Amino acid sequence: MYSAVIRTLGRGGEYYQKTLNSLIGQTLPPLSIIVYIAEGYPLPSETVGVERYIYVKKGMVAQRALPYNEVNTEFILFLDDDVYLPPTSVETLYRELQQYKGDVISPYVFYNHKKSIKEKIRLSVFGREVCRLFGNRWGFKVLPTAGFSYINNPKKAVYESQTNAGPCFLCRKEDFLNIKYEDELWLDETPYAFPDDQVMFYKMYLNGLKILTSYDSEIVHLDAGSSTGGSVDRTCKVIYSEYRNKIIFWHRFIFMPEKNIIKKMWSVFAIFYTYGIQTLKFSINAIMGNKESFKAFTNGTKAALLYLKDMEYKKLKIIVKRK
C-alpha cells in the first residue's frame, strides 16, 4: 500500500490532469492522492474526484519537506504535477525496489545520455554533468565539483545511484522523514531552488539509504513549464540561484562530511576549478555585452560565501557521512 503526494501551484493544466488520470489507472493504484498546494493559489479545475488538497507554504523544498501526517501508508509515491505514469509503472518501481533491496527508487526521466556529443563535452568540461564512459555501478554519482556524473551507455534496468531526478520517486515514509529535509529550506531563499533534487537524494545517500534509478519504468516528465529558459531576467535569476546554492551544497554535503584529508583537498581543488572556469565563461560573456549574467553569477557566489558565515547556517545540523 502506498499514498501518492503531489506538490503544485495548481497551474499544471492538462499535464496535471494526465498525472491524476495516470495515477488512478495504475495496476497498483494508490490508497489516497494528497495534493499539497501553495498558500494563496486557487484550487485547479482538473480532477479525478478522489484527490485531497492541503494548503502549505510555497517552495520546492517547503512543499516536500512536510510531516505527512495525512499519510497512513508505509510507502509514499512523491510526484510533481507534470508526470505521466504508464499503467504498470508503479508496480515496476515497487518490484525493482524489492528485487534490488533498495530504499528509494526514481525513474530515469531526463535522458542525459541522449544529449549531443557537443553538449556532453561542454557540460563535462564545466564539471556540471560529466558523461561517464567507464564503470557501470552508478547510474548517477555526485562529484566533488558539486555536479554529477552519469553512465553514458545504460544497459541494465536498474542502477544504484547517489542522486536522481525529483519529479517522481518511491520510498518509505519513515525513511524520508528521517533525512530531515526541512533543514534544507535555505534552497527556497533563492528564486529557483536548484539543485533541490540533488540535495535531497544525496542527503538520503549520506544517511545510508540505498538509492536506485529505474531505466525501464517508462515514466515521463511532461515538463509543465519548469524549463529555466526564457527572459533575461529569468535567466539571471536561475544563474544567481544555481551558483549561490551549489557552493552551499558543496560545503555542507561534500566538504564538511569528508574525513579523508586527501579527498577533502581534492574537493577544494574541484570547486575552485568549477567556479574558475565559470568565472572565465561569464567574464567573456560580459566582454561580449552580456553583463547581466556575469553580475548574477558574482552576486550568487558572494551571497553563498556570506551565508556560510551566517549564524543561521551554523545552526544547521552537521551532515554525517554514513556510507
N, C-alpha and C positions, 0 to 999 in steps of 0.2 A: 504494500500500500504506500502511496505517495500523494503529496499535495503539490499542485503547481502554483508558483507565486510569480507574479509579473510586476515589474516596475514600469511606470509610464507617466507621461504628461497628458495622456488622453488624446494625442494628436496623431496616432498611428494610422488612422483611417482604414483603408482596405487591407493594409498589411496586418493591422491589429485584428481585423475580422478573420483573416486567414490563420492567424495564430490561434485564436479561440476555436475556430472550426476544426483545425488540425488536432487540437487537444482533445476535444470530445470524440474525435474519430479514431482515437488510439485503440489498438488491440489490448493495451494495458492502460485504461483510462485513469485519470487522477480521481482521488476521493473528493477533492474540492479544488476550485480555482479561486485564488485570492489575489486581487489586484491592488497594489499599493500605488496610489496616485498622489501626485504632489499637491500640497495645500494650495488652494486658490484657483485650481484648474477645474473646469466643468467636467462632469462625467461624460465619457464618449457615448455616442448613439449606437455604436457597434456592440452586439451582444449575442450570446448563445443562451441566455436566460438562466444560467446557473452560477455565474461568477459573482463574487462578493467584493465590494470596494471598501478600502480603508484609506483615509487621508493621512499622509505623513509629510514630514519636512522634505522639501525639494533637494535633490542632489543625487548624482550617480552612486555615491557611496551611502548617503543618508537613506536612500530608498532601498538599499540592500542590506545595510548594517542594522538590522532590526531584531527584536527578541523573538518574533514569530510566535507570539502567544496564541495566535489563532490556529496554528498548525498542530494537528493532533496525530500526525503520522511520523513514522521513523525517518522516511526519506522525503526530500524536497527536490522538485524539479524547478530550478531557477531559470527565468526567462526574461528577455526583453520583449517589447511589444511588436517586434517585426521578425519573427522566426516561424518558419513553416516546418512542421514535423510530419513526415510521411507516416502512414498508419502503424507501421511496426517499429518506428524509431525508438520510442521509449523502452519497448520490450528489448530491443537490441542493446541499448545503453545499460539496462539493468542486467541483462545476461552477461555482457562483457565485463561489467563491474564485478560480478561474482566469479566469472571464469578466471580473470587475471588478478583476483584478490586485491582490487583497488579500493580506495576510499572516496575518490572523486573522479567523475568522468565527464568529458566535454567533447562535443563533435568538432571535427575539423571543418571550419566554415569559410576561411579566408584564402585558402589555396595559394599559400606563399610560393610553393614550388612551381607554380604555373606562370610566374612573372617572367618578363623578358630577361634575356641574359644581361642586357644593358642595365636594367633596373636591379637585378640581383647583384651585379658588380658594384653599382653605386651605393646601395644600401649596406653591402658588406664592408666597403671601404670606410663608410661613416660609423660602422660598428653598431648600427641600429637593428638591422635584420641580417644576420650573417647566414649565407647559404652554406650548409654543411654537406660536403661531398662524400665524407667518410664517416664511419661509425653508425651503427643502427640501433643503439639502445634508446636514445632520446628522440621523441618527436620534436619537442621544444626544450631548449635549455637556456637558462638565464646566464648572461655573460657579465664579466666584471666591468664592461663598458656601460652597464645598466640597460643594454639592449638584450636581444635574444638570438639564438641560432635555431635553424630548423632543418630537418632532413630533406635533401633535395630530391630523393627518389624513394618515396614511401612505398613499401611492398607488403607490409603487414596490415591487418585490420585494426590493430591496436598497438600503440606505443606508449611507454611511460614518458612522462613529461615533468618539467619543473614549472611551466606556466602554460596558459591556454587562452583561448578567446572566451569572453564572458557572456555573449548573448544567450547561451544555454549551457547548463551543467546540472548534474545529478549527484547528490551526496546526502549523507545522514544529517538531520537537523542538529544533532548533538555535536558532530564534528565541525559544522560551520560555526556554531555559537562559540566553540572553544577557541577559535582563532582570534576572537575579539576584534572583528573587522571595524567596529566603531572607533577604535583607536586611530584609524587612518582617515578620519574626516578632514584632515588637512588637505586632502586632494580636492575637496569640494570648495576650497577657498579660492580656486582659480576658475576662470570662465569655462574651462574644459578639464575634466578630472583625469585625463590621460596621465600616466598609464595605470588606471584603476584596476583593470583586469590582471595585469602583471603583478601588481602589489598584492591583490587578493590571493591569487594562485601561488605565488612564491611564498607568501606567508603560510599558506597551507603546507607547502613542501617543507619549509623550515620547521614547522610544527610536527613533522613526522608523518604527514598524510601521504599516501601513495596516489599520485595524480595520473590519470590515463587520458589519452586522446584517441577518440574513435574516428577512424578513417572510412567507415562503411555505413554509418547511420543514415546518410543521405539527407540529413537536416540542412536546411537552407536559411542563411541570414538574408532577409529580404531588403535590409538597409533602408529603413523609412526615414531618410534624411539625416543619417548620422555621419555623412561624409564631412571631412574637415575642409573641403574646398569652398570657394565662394568669394565674397568680397574681400578687399584688402584688410578691412577692419577685422573680419572674422579670422582671416589667415594669421594676422598678428596676434590675436588672442590665443590661437592654437599654439603658435611658436612660444609665446610667453609661458603658457601653461605647461607645455612639454618640457622646456628647459629649466623651469623652476622645479617642477615635480620630479624630474629624473635625478637631479642632484640629491634631493631629499631621499628618494628611493634608494639610490646608491649608498648614501651614508648610513641610512637606517637598516637596510636589509643585506647589503653586501659588505661594506667596510666594517661596520661595528660588530656584527656577529662572528666575523672571521678571526680565529685564534692563531692560525698559521701565519707567521710573520712574513714569509716569502709570498704567500698568496695575498696577504693584506697589501704589501707593497706593489704587487702586480696590479691589484685593483686600482691603486692610486695612479699608476702609470696609465692604465686603461682609460680612466675617466679624464685624465689630462689630455690624452690622445684624442678622445671623442670631442671634448669641448675645444681643444686646439684646432682641430680640423673644421669644426663648425664655425669657430671664430673666423677662420680664413674664408670659409664659404660666404658667411654673412657680410664680411668686410668687402669682398669682391662685389656682392650684391649692392652694397652701399655706394661703392665707387661707380657702379653701373646705373645708379639712380634710385635704387630701392632702399632708401634709408630707414623706412618704417620697420622692415623685417629685422634689420640689424639692431634697431632700438628695442624691439620686442625681445630679441634674443638676450641682449645685455641686461635689460631690466629683469627678465626672468631669472637669469643667472645671479644677479645681485640679490633679488628677493629670496632666492634659495639660501644663499650664504647668510643673509640676515636671519632667516627663520631658524637655521641650525644653531644660532646663538641665543634664540629666544627661550624664555623660561617655559613657554607653552610646549615647545618641542622637547625640552629637557625633562619635562614631567611625564612624557610618554613612557610606557613600559618597555624596557630594553628587550629586543628580539634575541632569543636564544636559539642557536642552531642545533636542532635535534637529529638531523640526518647524519 
